[in-house]
Amino acid sequence: MKVAFSIKSDEGINSPIFDHFGEAPHYLILDGASGEWQIQDNQDLDHESGHCDPMKAIDNQKVDLIVTGSIGGGALKKANSEGIRVLGSVSETVSGNIQELNGKGLPEFVAEGEEGKGGGCCGNHGCC
């Protein structure tokens, strides 16, 4: 399983989580099977508000999950249409969220009008 974490700065596995997916300067892409990770600069940082393309942001890398502080409704729906689940960060760092993900799990963001996907909210976008 591959996971993209929105991060503020490159501090490896201890990188601080950025609070909004589309505005994150970088993403840490973690391969859960091998434990290897890489840093990817946001390739869609200059998008217009409400027009974030999550696949462009992570340079079209195939991931199974996104972990972030919040995400806009359009970006959430685009990620979900690509088969990517989006989970809410509960820790300030990538490593803390990995522990939570492997423990009791992280809340899942739910697009407006969808049901049965668990908790979560989309932050300041009001899309959930």
PANUVEX-335429 format. One record per residue: x, y, z of N, C-alpha, C in turn; residue in three letters. Coordinates in steps of 0.2 Angstrom, whole numbers. Last residue first. Layout:
(voke (X, Y, Z), (X, Y, Z), (X, Y, Z), 'ala')
...
END
This chain:
(voke (-92, 92, 18), (-94, 86, 21), (-100, 87, 26), 'cys')
(voke (-87, 104, 14), (-89, 99, 9), (-92, 93, 12), 'cys')
(voke (-82, 115, 20), (-89, 114, 21), (-91, 109, 16), 'gly')
(voke (-68, 120, 20), (-72, 120, 13), (-80, 118, 14), 'his')
(voke (-60, 119, 31), (-64, 125, 30), (-68, 125, 23), 'asn')
(voke (-62, 101, 33), (-60, 107, 35), (-64, 113, 33), 'gly')
(voke (-70, 90, 29), (-65, 93, 24), (-63, 100, 27), 'cys')
(voke (-70, 76, 40), (-73, 82, 38), (-68, 85, 33), 'cys')
(voke (-74, 60, 48), (-70, 65, 44), (-74, 71, 42), 'gly')
(voke (-80, 43, 48), (-80, 50, 50), (-76, 54, 46), 'gly')
(voke (-88, 32, 36), (-85, 33, 43), (-85, 41, 44), 'gly')
(voke (-95, 30, 25), (-88, 29, 24), (-84, 31, 31), 'lys')
(voke (-109, 31, 24), (-106, 24, 26), (-98, 24, 25), 'gly')
(voke (-113, 42, 11), (-114, 39, 17), (-110, 33, 18), 'glu')
(voke (-112, 58, 2), (-110, 51, 3), (-111, 48, 10), 'glu')
(voke (-115, 71, 3), (-120, 67, 0), (-118, 60, 0), 'gly')
(voke (-98, 76, 2), (-105, 78, 3), (-110, 74, -1), 'glu')
(voke (-86, 64, 6), (-89, 69, 1), (-96, 70, 3), 'ala')
(voke (-77, 61, 20), (-83, 59, 16), (-85, 65, 12), 'val')
(voke (-61, 55, 26), (-65, 61, 23), (-71, 58, 19), 'phe')
(voke (-59, 44, 40), (-60, 45, 32), (-64, 51, 31), 'glu')
(voke (-48, 44, 53), (-55, 45, 51), (-54, 47, 43), 'pro')
(voke (-37, 30, 55), (-38, 37, 55), (-45, 38, 52), 'leu')
(voke (-33, 17, 67), (-35, 20, 61), (-36, 27, 61), 'gly')
(voke (-28, 11, 78), (-35, 11, 78), (-37, 14, 71), 'lys')
(voke (-13, 7, 70), (-17, 6, 77), (-24, 6, 76), 'gly')
(voke (-9, 12, 59), (-7, 4, 60), (-11, 2, 67), 'asn')
(voke (-12, 25, 60), (-15, 21, 54), (-14, 13, 56), 'leu')
(voke (-4, 29, 71), (-12, 29, 71), (-15, 24, 66), 'glu')
(voke (8, 28, 65), (7, 24, 71), (-1, 23, 72), 'gln')
(voke (7, 37, 55), (8, 30, 53), (6, 25, 59), 'ile')
(voke (6, 48, 62), (0, 46, 59), (1, 39, 56), 'asn')
(voke (19, 49, 68), (13, 49, 72), (7, 46, 69), 'gly')
(voke (26, 51, 56), (27, 45, 60), (21, 44, 65), 'ser')
(voke (21, 64, 51), (20, 58, 47), (21, 52, 52), 'val')
(voke (14, 74, 65), (19, 71, 60), (17, 65, 56), 'thr')
(voke (3, 77, 73), (7, 82, 69), (12, 80, 64), 'glu')
(voke (-11, 67, 70), (-5, 68, 73), (-1, 74, 69), 'ser')
(voke (-22, 64, 62), (-23, 65, 69), (-17, 67, 73), 'val')
(voke (-28, 68, 46), (-22, 67, 51), (-25, 68, 58), 'ser')
(voke (-40, 58, 37), (-38, 64, 41), (-33, 63, 46), 'gly')
(voke (-39, 51, 21), (-39, 50, 28), (-37, 57, 32), 'leu')
(voke (-46, 45, 6), (-42, 51, 9), (-44, 51, 17), 'val')
(voke (-42, 33, -6), (-46, 35, 0), (-42, 41, 3), 'arg')
(voke (-43, 32, -23), (-39, 34, -18), (-43, 36, -12), 'ile')
(voke (-49, 30, -35), (-49, 24, -31), (-44, 26, -25), 'gly')
(voke (-52, 41, -42), (-46, 37, -44), (-45, 31, -40), 'glu')
(voke (-62, 46, -36), (-64, 43, -42), (-58, 39, -45), 'ser')
(voke (-56, 51, -24), (-60, 45, -24), (-61, 42, -30), 'asn')
(voke (-50, 62, -30), (-45, 57, -27), (-50, 51, -27), 'ala')
(voke (-61, 70, -34), (-56, 67, -39), (-52, 62, -37), 'lys')
(voke (-67, 72, -21), (-70, 68, -26), (-66, 65, -32), 'lys')
(voke (-57, 80, -16), (-59, 74, -13), (-62, 69, -18), 'leu')
(voke (-57, 91, -24), (-51, 87, -24), (-52, 80, -21), 'ala')
(voke (-69, 96, -21), (-68, 94, -28), (-62, 89, -28), 'gly')
(voke (-68, 99, -7), (-73, 94, -10), (-72, 91, -17), 'gly')
(voke (-52, 100, 0), (-58, 103, -3), (-62, 97, -6), 'gly')
(voke (-45, 94, 15), (-45, 94, 8), (-52, 96, 5), 'ile')
(voke (-34, 93, 29), (-40, 94, 26), (-40, 94, 19), 'ser')
(voke (-22, 86, 33), (-26, 89, 38), (-33, 91, 36), 'gly')
(voke (-20, 69, 26), (-19, 76, 26), (-24, 79, 32), 'thr')
(voke (-16, 55, 17), (-17, 58, 24), (-15, 65, 24), 'val')
(voke (-22, 45, 4), (-19, 51, 6), (-21, 53, 13), 'ile')
(voke (-19, 29, -3), (-22, 33, 3), (-18, 40, 2), 'leu')
(voke (-13, 23, -14), (-19, 20, -11), (-23, 25, -6), 'asp')
(voke (-5, 30, -28), (-6, 29, -21), (-12, 26, -19), 'val')
(voke (5, 33, -41), (0, 29, -39), (0, 28, -32), 'lys')
(voke (8, 50, -46), (11, 43, -43), (5, 39, -41), 'gln')
(voke (6, 62, -52), (3, 56, -55), (6, 49, -52), 'asn')
(voke (11, 72, -44), (15, 70, -50), (13, 63, -53), 'asp')
(voke (3, 76, -34), (8, 71, -32), (11, 68, -38), 'ile')
(voke (-5, 85, -42), (-1, 87, -36), (4, 82, -34), 'ala')
(voke (-11, 77, -51), (-6, 82, -54), (-2, 84, -48), 'lys')
(voke (-20, 71, -42), (-16, 67, -46), (-10, 71, -49), 'met')
(voke (-28, 82, -37), (-24, 78, -33), (-19, 74, -37), 'pro')
(voke (-30, 97, -42), (-30, 91, -46), (-25, 86, -42), 'asp')
(voke (-41, 110, -37), (-35, 106, -36), (-36, 99, -39), 'cys')
(voke (-50, 121, -38), (-48, 117, -44), (-42, 113, -43), 'his')
(voke (-52, 129, -27), (-57, 125, -29), (-56, 120, -35), 'gly')
(voke (-42, 142, -33), (-45, 139, -27), (-51, 135, -30), 'ser')
(voke (-30, 136, -46), (-35, 141, -43), (-39, 138, -38), 'glu')
(voke (-14, 130, -42), (-20, 130, -45), (-25, 135, -42), 'his')
(voke (0, 130, -39), (-3, 136, -42), (-10, 136, -44), 'asp')
(voke (3, 117, -36), (3, 122, -31), (-1, 128, -33), 'leu')
(voke (5, 105, -42), (-1, 109, -44), (-2, 114, -39), 'asp')
(voke (15, 98, -38), (15, 100, -45), (9, 104, -47), 'gln')
(voke (24, 98, -23), (17, 99, -26), (18, 101, -33), 'asn')
(voke (38, 86, -23), (35, 93, -23), (28, 93, -26), 'asp')
(voke (40, 72, -13), (37, 74, -20), (35, 82, -19), 'gln')
(voke (51, 61, -6), (48, 67, -6), (46, 70, -13), 'ile')
(voke (49, 44, -2), (52, 49, -6), (48, 55, -5), 'gln')
(voke (52, 28, 7), (48, 34, 6), (52, 39, 2), 'trp')
(voke (51, 11, 12), (54, 16, 8), (50, 22, 7), 'glu')
(voke (43, 0, 16), (45, 6, 21), (49, 11, 18), 'gly')
(voke (38, -9, 8), (45, -9, 9), (48, -4, 14), 'ser')
(voke (24, -7, 10), (27, -14, 10), (35, -14, 11), 'ala')
(voke (21, 6, 10), (21, 3, 16), (24, -4, 16), 'gly')
(voke (30, 19, 4), (28, 12, 2), (28, 8, 8), 'asp')
(voke (25, 36, 5), (27, 30, 8), (25, 24, 5), 'leu')
(voke (29, 52, 0), (25, 46, -2), (29, 40, 1), 'ile')
(voke (25, 67, 6), (30, 61, 8), (26, 55, 5), 'leu')
(voke (24, 82, -3), (21, 76, 0), (26, 71, 1), 'tyr')
(voke (24, 100, -1), (27, 94, -3), (23, 88, 0), 'his')
(voke (16, 111, 2), (22, 112, -3), (25, 106, -5), 'pro')
(voke (-1, 111, 1), (5, 108, 4), (11, 109, -1), 'ala')
(voke (-13, 115, -4), (-8, 120, -3), (-2, 117, 0), 'glu')
(voke (-21, 103, -5), (-19, 107, -11), (-14, 112, -10), 'gly')
(voke (-22, 99, 9), (-19, 95, 4), (-17, 99, -2), 'phe')
(voke (-18, 107, 24), (-22, 107, 18), (-19, 104, 12), 'his')
(voke (-8, 106, 34), (-15, 106, 36), (-20, 106, 30), 'asp')
(voke (5, 95, 34), (2, 101, 32), (-5, 101, 32), 'phe')
(voke (15, 87, 46), (9, 87, 42), (7, 94, 40), 'ile')
(voke (32, 87, 47), (26, 89, 50), (21, 89, 44), 'pro')
(voke (42, 72, 46), (40, 78, 43), (33, 80, 46), 'ser')
(voke (48, 60, 50), (46, 65, 56), (44, 72, 53), 'asn')
(voke (53, 55, 39), (48, 52, 42), (45, 56, 48), 'ile')
(voke (60, 70, 33), (59, 63, 33), (53, 60, 36), 'gly')
(voke (57, 83, 33), (61, 81, 39), (60, 73, 39), 'glu')
(voke (53, 95, 22), (56, 88, 22), (60, 87, 28), 'asp')
(voke (37, 102, 27), (44, 103, 26), (47, 96, 26), 'ser')
(voke (23, 100, 27), (26, 107, 27), (33, 107, 25), 'lys')
(voke (14, 87, 18), (19, 89, 23), (21, 97, 22), 'ile')
(voke (3, 75, 16), (4, 82, 14), (9, 84, 20), 'ser')
(voke (7, 58, 11), (6, 63, 17), (7, 70, 14), 'phe')
(voke (1, 44, 2), (4, 51, 2), (2, 55, 8), 'ala')
(voke (5, 27, 2), (2, 33, 6), (5, 39, 4), 'val')
(voke (3, 11, -4), (7, 17, -5), (2, 23, -2), 'lys')
(voke (4, -6, 0), (0, 0, 0), (4, 6, 0), 'met')
END
